[in-house]
Amino acid sequence: MSQSLLNASSVYPTDKAQVLDEITKKLENRHRLTVDEGEYLYAHAPLDWLQEKADRLRRTLSGETVFYNRNIHFEPTNICVYSCKFCAFYRKPGSQAGDGAWLYRIEDLLEKLARYPIGSLSEVHITGGVHPDRGLEFGEELCRAVKAARPEIHIKAFTAVEIAFFARKSKVALEEALSRLHKAGLDSLPGGGAEIFDPEIRRSIAGGKAPAHTWLEVHAAAHRLGLKSNATMLYGHIEAYRHRIAHMASLRDLQDETGGFMAFIPLRYLNENNAISHLPEVGPEEDLRNFAVARLFLDNIPHLKAYWVMLGMPTAIKALAYGVDDLDGTVDDTTRIYSMAGGMTHPAYSSTDLQTLIREAGRKPMERNSWYRPVAALPDGT
């Protein structure tokens, strides 16, 4: 698109049809959208237009396949040195069980894993609060223990914020921290902790947490080591459309350099039991708009995930028509980060449940491993 039609220094043209026609041509030719075009789509594109374009691109990338895996979540602690305003999960250091805090041992995770027969799980997702007394050595010990007990299970663990703290507490470089975790059994990184990269917004809602450049540096270092990762964005709080697009532009730039992101996961702000609970949550239409714009803008990240635990399954299923090709996994009632903020109280779907929902949406279910490779059929069940 010519700079004279749409650029950062101009007022958006009044002829919306002309702008959308130009953007349509770019998409049909698989040309990259600019930041200004992405912001324009957020603000001005009709939802049905976005749906059609995102769904078409999804078919090009993934066909009719919808991915899922068999996973559980484990949250070692909700005691955290950071007090993000959006977080209902957080408890300050020194908190006790009576305050709603928990501090699980590695043995607690092993006991949880022992409840699942061999072959019934493919991934354990481990994230939690940044505990002041747990450094890199704790992360290594946890990974080694899981691999010793269940070597077949993929370990997706520790946000970039946790890893940056591990490195700082244990006085090592990020690369060394990641290398040691990888050798101990870490297989990939989740995308959590990204929130919104804009410095002013980030300071306002997540003051003190590792800055955006640190999040990006951790993932870049992980990619250089051969570790794949996901990327997230927390939306629907005090950010504007320009902040969302700038956030995704940073992810797109890093993906150009490393190719290490597997999926992008927009995470909707939930407003119960936190310091900014006065903010209303966005509705399903905004969720769908966000998915569609993300699919069109992030042309180099292969998968777009609707995390049903935050969205609710009805909205997650609708999102399959707005560029989404992944529904996460079974989760199985093991995450409280979102339930404490007003999400599902007992998030759990069996593999059979997910297959049925995907087929009812007119799509083809595909169980995947954590690198998006099809896996052999596993026993049905939660």
N, C-alpha and C positions, 0 to 999 in steps of 0.2 A: 504494500500500500504506500502511495506517495506520502511524503512528509507534509505536503500541502493539504491533504485531505484530513489527516488526523495526526496530531503530534502533541507533545507535552506542553508546548507554549500556546496552543490555540484553544479556542472554545470549541466544544464538540459541534460538528455540523448539525444543522436542524433537519437535514434530509436523512433520517435514520435508515430508510430503505437503501440509499446509496452506500452508506457505510457498511451495512450488513451484506450487501451484494459484493462489495470489495473483500470483506472478510471471508465470505463464502468462497470466492475464487482462490484466496490464499489457502484455505483449508483443503479445497479440492486438489490443489497442486502440492499439498503437504509442505507448504511454506510456514515458517515459524511465525507465531503471533508476537507482536511487540507488547511491551508492558502497557502502553496506552490502549492498545486494542483489547487487551485482557480486561483492563479497568472499564472500558466502554461496554464490553459484554456484560459484566456484572451489573452496570447501572442502567443499561438501555435495551439489551436484547430481550425479546419476548421469551418466556420460559419454553414454549413449544418449539421455537427456533433453536434454542440451546439443546433441548432434548433430541431433536432430530439430528443435529450435527454431532453431538457427543455420542449418540447411539451408533451413528454410522462409523465414526472413528473406532469405537469399541469393537464393532464387528470386524474391522480391518485388522485390529491388533490381536483379538482373542477369539474371533468367530462367535459361536453361540455358547462357548464354555463359561461356566461360573465355577471358580475355584473355592475350595474350603480345605481345612485340615483338621486333624484330631489333636487338640491341644488342651492344656490346662494352664492356668495362671497361678503363680505363687508370688506373694508379696512378703518378703522377709520381715519388714517392719514398716510402721507408719510414723515412727519417730524421725524427725527431719530437722536439719540445721537451717533449712529454708522455709519461710512461711508465705507461700504464694497466696494471694488473695482469692484466687478461684478454687482453691483446694479445700475440700471438705474432709479429706483423708488425713491431713497433717495433724501430728501431735508434737509439741515442743520437747526438746531433750529434757530428760528427768521425769517425763510423764509416766504414769503407772497404768495398770490394767483398769483401775477404777476411773481413769480419765479417758478411757477408750483407746489406750495405746496397746500395741503388741510388739513383741520382739521374738520372732520364731528362731529356732535353732536349725542348723542343717539337718539334724535328725528328724525334725518335724517335716521337712520336705521329703526326706527319704521314706518316712512313714506314709505320707500322702501318695507318693509314687507307687508304693507297694500295694496299694488298693487297686491298681490298674494292671490287668494281666499283660504279659509280654505280647506286643503286637497291637495293643488297643490304643496306644498313644504314639504320635510321631514327634511331638514338640512340647517342651515346657517353656513358658514365657515368664521370665523372672524380672520384675522391677519393683521398686518400693521407695520408701523414704531414704534420704541420705543421712545415715546414722553417724553421729560424731565419732564413735569408737570403732567403726568398721572400715578398714582400709583395703588395699589391694589383696592382702593376704586372705581376708575373708572371702573375697570373690574367687580367688584361686581355689581355696579349700572347698567352696560350694561346688564349683564346676567339676573338680576332681571327684568329689563324692558322688555326684549325679552320674558321671561317666563310668565310675567303677560299679555302681549299682545297676544302671540301665544304659549300657553303651549304645543301644539302638536309638535313643531319644536325642533329638536335636535340641541344643541349648541356645535359645534366643534370650539374651540376658543383658541387663544393665543399660540404662539410658546413658546418653553422652554426659549428662550432668553427674550421674553416679560415677562414671569412669573418670571424669576430670577430678572429682573429689578423691577417688582412690589414688590417682597419681600424685595429687598434691599431698595427701596425708602420708603416703608411703615414700614421698620424696623421690619420685622417678619421673621420667619424661612420659608423655602420653603414649608414644610409640612403644616404649618398654612395657608400660602397663597393659596395653592391648596385646602385645606379643606374649606376655606371660599368661594373660587370661586365655588367649587362643591355645597355647600349649597345654593349659590345664583342662581344656575341653569346650571353651566358648566357640559356638559355631556361627552366630550372627548377632547383629545388634537390632533391638527394637528402635522405633522412631521417636519415642517419648522425650519430653523435655524441650522440644523445639518451641512450643507455644507460638508466639509471634516474634519474628526477628527484629522488628522495628525497635530501636533502643528506648524511645520514650514510652511506647506502649508496654514494652517488656519491663521497664523499671516500675511502671505503675501497677502492674498486676503480679509481677514475679520478682520484686526487688531483692537483689542479692544473689539470685540464681545465676549460674554460669551464663555469660553473655552469648549472643548469637554466634559470634566468631569462634567461640570455644566449641559450641555444638557442631559447627561446620568443620572445625579442625579435627575433632574426634572422629567424625564420620569419614573425613578424607584420609586420616591415618589408618582407620580400619580398612578402607577400600584398598589402600596401598599394600596392606598385609594379605589381601585376598579375602577378607571378611565382607560379606554382603550385609546390607542393612535396609531398613525402611525409613520413611520420613513422614512426619506428621505436621499438622497445623491446628492450633486451637482457635476456633472462630466463634463469633456470635456474642462477644462481650463488648469491649469499648473500641475495637478496631474499626477502621473504615475499609472500603474495597481496595483502596490503594495500598494499604498495609498487607492485605492478603496477597495481592499480585506481586508486591515487592518480595514477600516471603517466598512465594513460589519461584520467582525469578532467581533468587539465591540458590534454591535447590536445583533448578534447571542448569545454572552455571556450573555447580559442582558436579552434577551428573555428566555434563559435557566433558569434564576433566577426567572423571574416574569410572563412570559407568557402574557404580556400585550400589545404587538404589534399586530395589526390586519393586517396591510399591509405595504409593502415596496414600496417606490415611487422614482425611479431614476429621477432626474431633470436635464435636459440638460442645460448647460450654453448657454445663448443667448448673442450675443456680440454687440448689438447696445447701444449707449448712455451711456457707462460706462467707468471707468478708465482703463480697460484692453481690450478695443474694438479692439486693434490690433491683439488679438488672434483670429484665425479662429475657427469657430464652427465645431464640428465633424459632419460627415455625417450619413445618415440613417443606413448604415451597422454597424457603431460603436454603434449606439443606440441599434440595435438588438442584437449585441454581448453582450452589457452590461446587457440587460434584461435577456438573456439566462444564463449568468454566475451567475447573482443574484439569479435566480430561483433555480439553482443547488446548490449554496453555502448556501443560507439562508433556510435551511431545516426545520426550526422551526417557520418561519413566514408564516402564511397560504395564504396570498394573495399578488399578485404582480400587481401594478397599473401602467397603461400607462396614464400619464396626458396629454391628447390630446391638451390642451391649449398651452403647450410648444412644443410638438412634431409636431403638425399638425395632423389632423385626419388620413391622409393616412398612416403615419408611425405608429401611435397608432394602427390602424387596423392590419397592418403587424405584430406588436408586439404580437398580440393574438396567433400567431404561435410560439412564442419564450418564452413561459412561462407565459404570462400575462393573468389574468382572471378578470380584473376590468378596466373600462374606466372612472372612476370618475363619473361625473354627467352632468347635464344640464348646470351648471355654469351661463348661461344667462347674458352674457355681463356685469358682475359686478366686474371683476378683471383687475387691471392695472399694477400689479407687473411685469407681463411678457409681456404685450402688449407694455409697454414703453421700453422694451429691445429688441423688434423686433418680439415678438410673435403675435398671432392673434389679430387684432384690435378690433373685436367685437365677442368674444368667446361665442357662444350660440348654443346649439342643443336641440331640443325638445325631450321629451321621445320617441315619435314616430320615430324621426330621428335616435336616438340611437338604438332602436329596429331593425329598417330596416338595418342599417349598420352591426349590429351584426349578423343578419340572413344571410345577403349577404356574410359574412365571414364564413358561415357554422356552426355557433354556436348558442346557445340558450340564448336569453336575459333574465335576471332576475333582476327586480327592487328590491333593498335591502334597509333596513334601515341602520343606521350608524354603527350597530354592525354586518352587513352582514347576517341579517335574512331576508328572503323573506317577502315582504309586499303585502297587498291586492292591487288589481288594482286601480289606481288613474285616475282621468280624464286626457285625453290626452292634450297636450299643452306644452308650454315652461315653 
